[in-house]
Amino acid sequence: MSKFISTTFGYISGRHGTAVAAVTKNGNVIRVFRSPSNPNTPKQQEQRLKFGLVNKELSPLGDVFKTGYASPEGRQMAVSHALRNAIEGEFPDFRLNFGLVKVAAGNLPGVHQASAQVNDPDNNATITWDTTVGIQADEGDAVNLVFFNQDTKLSILHENVAVRETGTIDQALPEIWKGKSVHCWLYLSGNTRSVNSDSIYVGFLQL
Protein backbone atom coordinates (compact mmCIF):
# COMPACT_ATOMS: atom_id res chain seq x y z
CA MET A 1 0.00 0.00 0.00
CA SER A 2 1.19 3.51 -0.76
CA LYS A 3 -0.31 6.92 -0.27
CA PHE A 4 -1.37 8.79 -3.36
CA ILE A 5 -0.94 12.56 -3.32
CA SER A 6 -1.72 14.53 -6.44
CA THR A 7 -1.92 18.30 -6.63
CA THR A 8 -3.06 17.92 -10.24
CA PHE A 9 -5.86 15.35 -9.92
CA GLY A 10 -6.81 15.71 -6.27
CA TYR A 11 -8.41 12.72 -4.63
CA ILE A 12 -8.60 9.63 -6.84
CA SER A 13 -10.60 6.48 -6.15
CA GLY A 14 -11.69 3.40 -8.02
CA ARG A 15 -9.87 0.68 -9.94
CA HIS A 16 -7.56 1.16 -12.90
CA GLY A 17 -5.89 -1.99 -14.20
CA THR A 18 -4.35 -3.78 -11.23
CA ALA A 19 -4.41 -0.67 -9.05
CA VAL A 20 -7.23 0.45 -6.78
CA ALA A 21 -7.28 4.01 -5.43
CA ALA A 22 -9.37 4.70 -2.37
CA VAL A 23 -9.83 7.18 0.44
CA THR A 24 -9.09 5.74 3.89
CA LYS A 25 -8.52 7.18 7.36
CA ASN A 26 -4.85 7.51 6.39
CA GLY A 27 -5.67 9.56 3.32
CA ASN A 28 -5.56 8.62 -0.38
CA VAL A 29 -3.99 5.21 -0.94
CA ILE A 30 -3.37 2.85 -3.81
CA ARG A 31 -3.68 -0.90 -3.38
CA VAL A 32 -2.97 -3.80 -5.72
CA PHE A 33 -6.22 -5.40 -6.79
CA ARG A 34 -6.55 -9.08 -5.85
CA SER A 35 -9.24 -11.46 -7.04
CA PRO A 36 -11.57 -12.83 -4.35
CA SER A 37 -9.88 -15.67 -2.50
CA ASN A 38 -12.98 -17.86 -2.89
CA PRO A 39 -14.75 -17.29 -6.21
CA ASN A 40 -16.71 -20.54 -5.77
CA THR A 41 -19.11 -19.62 -2.99
CA PRO A 42 -22.33 -21.64 -2.45
CA LYS A 43 -24.35 -18.80 -3.99
CA GLN A 44 -22.15 -18.78 -7.10
CA GLN A 45 -22.37 -22.56 -7.39
CA GLU A 46 -26.13 -22.36 -7.13
CA GLN A 47 -26.39 -19.69 -9.82
CA ARG A 48 -24.11 -21.57 -12.22
CA LEU A 49 -26.12 -24.77 -11.74
CA LYS A 50 -29.40 -22.95 -12.43
CA PHE A 51 -27.98 -21.21 -15.50
CA GLY A 52 -26.62 -24.48 -16.89
CA LEU A 53 -29.93 -26.26 -16.33
CA VAL A 54 -32.01 -23.58 -18.05
CA ASN A 55 -29.65 -23.29 -21.01
CA LYS A 56 -29.55 -27.05 -21.52
CA GLU A 57 -33.32 -27.54 -21.31
CA LEU A 58 -34.33 -24.51 -23.40
CA SER A 59 -31.61 -24.63 -26.06
CA PRO A 60 -33.82 -26.61 -28.52
CA LEU A 61 -36.38 -23.79 -28.37
CA GLY A 62 -33.95 -21.06 -29.44
CA ASP A 63 -35.53 -20.29 -32.82
CA VAL A 64 -39.02 -20.45 -31.30
CA PHE A 65 -38.05 -17.79 -28.77
CA LYS A 66 -36.77 -15.43 -31.48
CA THR A 67 -40.15 -15.64 -33.21
CA GLY A 68 -42.23 -15.62 -30.05
CA TYR A 69 -40.46 -12.63 -28.54
CA ALA A 70 -40.22 -10.94 -31.97
CA SER A 71 -36.57 -10.21 -31.25
CA PRO A 72 -33.12 -11.57 -32.13
CA GLU A 73 -32.55 -11.52 -28.37
CA GLY A 74 -35.55 -13.75 -27.76
CA ARG A 75 -33.50 -16.66 -26.47
CA GLN A 76 -31.73 -14.53 -23.88
CA MET A 77 -35.03 -13.00 -22.82
CA ALA A 78 -36.67 -16.41 -22.38
CA VAL A 79 -33.70 -17.77 -20.43
CA SER A 80 -33.70 -14.71 -18.16
CA HIS A 81 -37.43 -15.14 -17.45
CA ALA A 82 -36.99 -18.85 -16.72
CA LEU A 83 -34.10 -18.19 -14.33
CA ARG A 84 -36.30 -15.83 -12.34
CA ASN A 85 -39.56 -17.74 -12.45
CA ALA A 86 -39.35 -21.36 -13.60
CA ILE A 87 -36.75 -23.10 -11.41
CA GLU A 88 -37.93 -25.29 -8.57
CA GLY A 89 -36.22 -27.48 -5.95
CA GLU A 90 -33.28 -27.03 -3.64
CA PHE A 91 -29.55 -27.03 -4.40
CA PRO A 92 -28.25 -29.17 -6.01
CA ASP A 93 -31.52 -30.83 -7.11
CA PHE A 94 -33.00 -28.07 -9.25
CA ARG A 95 -35.60 -28.75 -11.94
CA LEU A 96 -37.23 -26.63 -14.64
CA ASN A 97 -41.00 -26.17 -14.50
CA PHE A 98 -41.98 -25.96 -18.16
CA GLY A 99 -45.40 -24.70 -17.16
CA LEU A 100 -43.74 -21.46 -16.05
CA VAL A 101 -41.59 -21.05 -19.17
CA LYS A 102 -42.63 -18.21 -21.46
CA VAL A 103 -42.07 -19.00 -25.17
CA ALA A 104 -43.53 -15.69 -26.38
CA ALA A 105 -44.05 -12.21 -24.98
CA GLY A 106 -45.62 -8.98 -26.15
CA ASN A 107 -48.27 -6.34 -25.58
CA LEU A 108 -51.08 -8.03 -27.49
CA PRO A 109 -53.78 -9.36 -25.13
CA GLY A 110 -53.55 -13.13 -24.91
CA VAL A 111 -56.00 -15.78 -23.76
CA HIS A 112 -56.83 -16.50 -20.14
CA GLN A 113 -57.51 -20.22 -20.44
CA ALA A 114 -56.45 -23.02 -22.77
CA SER A 115 -56.46 -26.81 -22.65
CA ALA A 116 -55.41 -29.77 -24.76
CA GLN A 117 -56.64 -33.31 -25.27
CA VAL A 118 -54.93 -36.09 -27.21
CA ASN A 119 -57.05 -38.04 -29.70
CA ASP A 120 -55.66 -41.53 -29.97
CA PRO A 121 -54.93 -43.32 -32.32
CA ASP A 122 -54.82 -40.34 -34.73
CA ASN A 123 -52.02 -38.65 -32.74
CA ASN A 124 -53.91 -35.37 -32.96
CA ALA A 125 -54.16 -32.81 -30.20
CA THR A 126 -57.39 -30.87 -29.76
CA ILE A 127 -56.53 -27.41 -28.44
CA THR A 128 -59.25 -25.16 -27.03
CA TRP A 129 -58.97 -21.62 -25.67
CA ASP A 130 -60.95 -18.71 -24.29
CA THR A 131 -62.31 -16.46 -27.06
CA THR A 132 -63.01 -13.37 -24.97
CA VAL A 133 -62.01 -10.23 -26.86
CA GLY A 134 -60.93 -7.26 -24.79
CA ILE A 135 -59.47 -3.85 -25.50
CA GLN A 136 -56.65 -3.84 -28.09
CA ALA A 137 -57.54 -7.39 -29.14
CA ASP A 138 -59.20 -8.59 -32.30
CA GLU A 139 -61.21 -11.68 -33.18
CA GLY A 140 -58.90 -12.15 -36.15
CA ASP A 141 -55.67 -12.35 -34.11
CA ALA A 142 -53.65 -15.34 -35.28
CA VAL A 143 -53.20 -18.39 -33.04
CA ASN A 144 -49.74 -19.98 -32.83
CA LEU A 145 -48.95 -23.31 -31.18
CA VAL A 146 -45.61 -24.53 -29.84
CA PHE A 147 -44.95 -28.20 -29.14
CA PHE A 148 -41.81 -29.41 -27.39
CA ASN A 149 -40.96 -33.11 -27.26
CA GLN A 150 -39.30 -33.52 -23.88
CA ASP A 151 -37.95 -36.98 -24.79
CA THR A 152 -36.29 -36.15 -28.12
CA LYS A 153 -35.67 -32.42 -27.40
CA LEU A 154 -37.35 -31.37 -30.66
CA SER A 155 -39.65 -28.35 -30.94
CA ILE A 156 -42.29 -27.43 -33.52
CA LEU A 157 -43.88 -24.02 -34.05
CA HIS A 158 -47.19 -23.98 -35.95
CA GLU A 159 -47.94 -20.39 -36.90
CA ASN A 160 -51.33 -18.91 -37.84
CA VAL A 161 -53.20 -22.21 -37.43
CA ALA A 162 -56.46 -20.48 -36.46
CA VAL A 163 -57.83 -17.13 -35.29
CA ARG A 164 -58.83 -16.01 -31.82
CA GLU A 165 -62.59 -16.32 -32.40
CA THR A 166 -62.33 -19.98 -33.49
CA GLY A 167 -61.76 -21.26 -29.98
CA THR A 168 -60.57 -24.74 -30.99
CA ILE A 169 -58.38 -26.61 -33.46
CA ASP A 170 -57.25 -30.17 -34.11
CA GLN A 171 -53.49 -30.19 -34.64
CA ALA A 172 -51.72 -33.24 -36.08
CA LEU A 173 -48.49 -34.22 -34.37
CA PRO A 174 -45.66 -36.28 -35.88
CA GLU A 175 -46.36 -40.00 -36.05
CA ILE A 176 -42.93 -40.73 -34.55
CA TRP A 177 -43.95 -38.80 -31.46
CA LYS A 178 -46.34 -41.53 -30.34
CA GLY A 179 -45.54 -42.59 -26.81
CA LYS A 180 -43.59 -39.38 -26.14
CA SER A 181 -44.07 -36.62 -23.57
CA VAL A 182 -44.88 -33.23 -25.10
CA HIS A 183 -45.30 -29.71 -23.71
CA CYS A 184 -47.66 -27.29 -25.48
CA TRP A 185 -47.95 -23.49 -25.45
CA LEU A 186 -50.25 -21.05 -27.26
CA TYR A 187 -49.76 -17.40 -28.12
CA LEU A 188 -51.42 -14.86 -30.41
CA SER A 189 -50.11 -12.52 -33.09
CA GLY A 190 -51.67 -9.33 -34.45
CA ASN A 191 -52.78 -8.97 -38.03
CA THR A 192 -49.54 -7.24 -39.01
CA ARG A 193 -47.47 -9.97 -37.25
CA SER A 194 -45.45 -7.21 -35.58
CA VAL A 195 -46.73 -7.84 -32.06
CA ASN A 196 -47.38 -11.00 -30.07
CA SER A 197 -49.11 -11.82 -26.82
CA ASP A 198 -47.55 -13.51 -23.83
CA SER A 199 -47.71 -17.26 -24.23
CA ILE A 200 -49.92 -19.48 -22.12
CA TYR A 201 -48.95 -23.02 -21.14
CA VAL A 202 -51.63 -25.28 -22.56
CA GLY A 203 -50.52 -28.49 -20.95
CA PHE A 204 -48.41 -31.63 -20.82
CA LEU A 205 -49.42 -34.23 -23.39
CA GLN A 206 -48.67 -37.94 -23.13
CA LEU A 207 -49.02 -39.22 -26.68
C-alpha positions as CSV (number, residue, x, y, z in Angstrom):
1,M,0.0,0.0,0.0
2,S,1.2,3.5,-0.8
3,K,-0.3,6.9,-0.3
4,F,-1.4,8.8,-3.4
5,I,-0.9,12.6,-3.3
6,S,-1.7,14.5,-6.4
7,T,-1.9,18.3,-6.6
8,T,-3.1,17.9,-10.2
9,F,-5.9,15.4,-9.9
10,G,-6.8,15.7,-6.3
11,Y,-8.4,12.7,-4.6
12,I,-8.6,9.6,-6.8
13,S,-10.6,6.5,-6.2
14,G,-11.7,3.4,-8.0
15,R,-9.9,0.7,-9.9
16,H,-7.6,1.2,-12.9
17,G,-5.9,-2.0,-14.2
18,T,-4.3,-3.8,-11.2
19,A,-4.4,-0.7,-9.0
20,V,-7.2,0.5,-6.8
21,A,-7.3,4.0,-5.4
22,A,-9.4,4.7,-2.4
23,V,-9.8,7.2,0.4
24,T,-9.1,5.7,3.9
25,K,-8.5,7.2,7.4
26,N,-4.8,7.5,6.4
27,G,-5.7,9.6,3.3
28,N,-5.6,8.6,-0.4
29,V,-4.0,5.2,-0.9
30,I,-3.4,2.8,-3.8
31,R,-3.7,-0.9,-3.4
32,V,-3.0,-3.8,-5.7
33,F,-6.2,-5.4,-6.8
34,R,-6.5,-9.1,-5.9
35,S,-9.2,-11.5,-7.0
36,P,-11.6,-12.8,-4.4
37,S,-9.9,-15.7,-2.5
38,N,-13.0,-17.9,-2.9
39,P,-14.7,-17.3,-6.2
40,N,-16.7,-20.5,-5.8
41,T,-19.1,-19.6,-3.0
42,P,-22.3,-21.6,-2.5
43,K,-24.3,-18.8,-4.0
44,Q,-22.1,-18.8,-7.1
45,Q,-22.4,-22.6,-7.4
46,E,-26.1,-22.4,-7.1
47,Q,-26.4,-19.7,-9.8
48,R,-24.1,-21.6,-12.2
49,L,-26.1,-24.8,-11.7
50,K,-29.4,-22.9,-12.4
51,F,-28.0,-21.2,-15.5
52,G,-26.6,-24.5,-16.9
53,L,-29.9,-26.3,-16.3
54,V,-32.0,-23.6,-18.1
55,N,-29.6,-23.3,-21.0
56,K,-29.5,-27.0,-21.5
57,E,-33.3,-27.5,-21.3
58,L,-34.3,-24.5,-23.4
59,S,-31.6,-24.6,-26.1
60,P,-33.8,-26.6,-28.5
61,L,-36.4,-23.8,-28.4
62,G,-33.9,-21.1,-29.4
63,D,-35.5,-20.3,-32.8
64,V,-39.0,-20.5,-31.3
65,F,-38.0,-17.8,-28.8
66,K,-36.8,-15.4,-31.5
67,T,-40.2,-15.6,-33.2
68,G,-42.2,-15.6,-30.1
69,Y,-40.5,-12.6,-28.5
70,A,-40.2,-10.9,-32.0
71,S,-36.6,-10.2,-31.2
72,P,-33.1,-11.6,-32.1
73,E,-32.6,-11.5,-28.4
74,G,-35.6,-13.8,-27.8
75,R,-33.5,-16.7,-26.5
76,Q,-31.7,-14.5,-23.9
77,M,-35.0,-13.0,-22.8
78,A,-36.7,-16.4,-22.4
79,V,-33.7,-17.8,-20.4
80,S,-33.7,-14.7,-18.2
81,H,-37.4,-15.1,-17.5
82,A,-37.0,-18.8,-16.7
83,L,-34.1,-18.2,-14.3
84,R,-36.3,-15.8,-12.3
85,N,-39.6,-17.7,-12.4
86,A,-39.3,-21.4,-13.6
87,I,-36.8,-23.1,-11.4
88,E,-37.9,-25.3,-8.6
89,G,-36.2,-27.5,-6.0
90,E,-33.3,-27.0,-3.6
91,F,-29.5,-27.0,-4.4
92,P,-28.3,-29.2,-6.0
93,D,-31.5,-30.8,-7.1
94,F,-33.0,-28.1,-9.2
95,R,-35.6,-28.8,-11.9
96,L,-37.2,-26.6,-14.6
97,N,-41.0,-26.2,-14.5
98,F,-42.0,-26.0,-18.2
99,G,-45.4,-24.7,-17.2
100,L,-43.7,-21.5,-16.0
101,V,-41.6,-21.0,-19.2
102,K,-42.6,-18.2,-21.5
103,V,-42.1,-19.0,-25.2
104,A,-43.5,-15.7,-26.4
105,A,-44.0,-12.2,-25.0
106,G,-45.6,-9.0,-26.2
107,N,-48.3,-6.3,-25.6
108,L,-51.1,-8.0,-27.5
109,P,-53.8,-9.4,-25.1
110,G,-53.5,-13.1,-24.9
111,V,-56.0,-15.8,-23.8
112,H,-56.8,-16.5,-20.1
113,Q,-57.5,-20.2,-20.4
114,A,-56.4,-23.0,-22.8
115,S,-56.5,-26.8,-22.6
116,A,-55.4,-29.8,-24.8
117,Q,-56.6,-33.3,-25.3
118,V,-54.9,-36.1,-27.2
119,N,-57.1,-38.0,-29.7
120,D,-55.7,-41.5,-30.0
121,P,-54.9,-43.3,-32.3
122,D,-54.8,-40.3,-34.7
123,N,-52.0,-38.6,-32.7
124,N,-53.9,-35.4,-33.0
125,A,-54.2,-32.8,-30.2
126,T,-57.4,-30.9,-29.8
127,I,-56.5,-27.4,-28.4
128,T,-59.2,-25.2,-27.0
129,W,-59.0,-21.6,-25.7
130,D,-61.0,-18.7,-24.3
131,T,-62.3,-16.5,-27.1
132,T,-63.0,-13.4,-25.0
133,V,-62.0,-10.2,-26.9
134,G,-60.9,-7.3,-24.8
135,I,-59.5,-3.9,-25.5
136,Q,-56.6,-3.8,-28.1
137,A,-57.5,-7.4,-29.1
138,D,-59.2,-8.6,-32.3
139,E,-61.2,-11.7,-33.2
140,G,-58.9,-12.1,-36.1
141,D,-55.7,-12.3,-34.1
142,A,-53.6,-15.3,-35.3
143,V,-53.2,-18.4,-33.0
144,N,-49.7,-20.0,-32.8
145,L,-48.9,-23.3,-31.2
146,V,-45.6,-24.5,-29.8
147,F,-45.0,-28.2,-29.1
148,F,-41.8,-29.4,-27.4
149,N,-41.0,-33.1,-27.3
150,Q,-39.3,-33.5,-23.9
151,D,-37.9,-37.0,-24.8
152,T,-36.3,-36.1,-28.1
153,K,-35.7,-32.4,-27.4
154,L,-37.4,-31.4,-30.7
155,S,-39.6,-28.3,-30.9
156,I,-42.3,-27.4,-33.5
157,L,-43.9,-24.0,-34.1
158,H,-47.2,-24.0,-35.9
159,E,-47.9,-20.4,-36.9
160,N,-51.3,-18.9,-37.8
161,V,-53.2,-22.2,-37.4
162,A,-56.5,-20.5,-36.5
163,V,-57.8,-17.1,-35.3
164,R,-58.8,-16.0,-31.8
165,E,-62.6,-16.3,-32.4
166,T,-62.3,-20.0,-33.5
167,G,-61.8,-21.3,-30.0
168,T,-60.6,-24.7,-31.0
169,I,-58.4,-26.6,-33.5
170,D,-57.2,-30.2,-34.1
171,Q,-53.5,-30.2,-34.6
172,A,-51.7,-33.2,-36.1
173,L,-48.5,-34.2,-34.4
174,P,-45.7,-36.3,-35.9
175,E,-46.4,-40.0,-36.0
176,I,-42.9,-40.7,-34.6
177,W,-44.0,-38.8,-31.5
178,K,-46.3,-41.5,-30.3
179,G,-45.5,-42.6,-26.8
180,K,-43.6,-39.4,-26.1
181,S,-44.1,-36.6,-23.6
182,V,-44.9,-33.2,-25.1
183,H,-45.3,-29.7,-23.7
184,C,-47.7,-27.3,-25.5
185,W,-48.0,-23.5,-25.4
186,L,-50.3,-21.1,-27.3
187,Y,-49.8,-17.4,-28.1
188,L,-51.4,-14.9,-30.4
189,S,-50.1,-12.5,-33.1
190,G,-51.7,-9.3,-34.4
191,N,-52.8,-9.0,-38.0
192,T,-49.5,-7.2,-39.0
193,R,-47.5,-10.0,-37.2
194,S,-45.5,-7.2,-35.6
195,V,-46.7,-7.8,-32.1
196,N,-47.4,-11.0,-30.1
197,S,-49.1,-11.8,-26.8
198,D,-47.6,-13.5,-23.8
199,S,-47.7,-17.3,-24.2
200,I,-49.9,-19.5,-22.1
201,Y,-48.9,-23.0,-21.1
202,V,-51.6,-25.3,-22.6
203,G,-50.5,-28.5,-20.9
204,F,-48.4,-31.6,-20.8
205,L,-49.4,-34.2,-23.4
206,Q,-48.7,-37.9,-23.1
207,L,-49.0,-39.2,-26.7
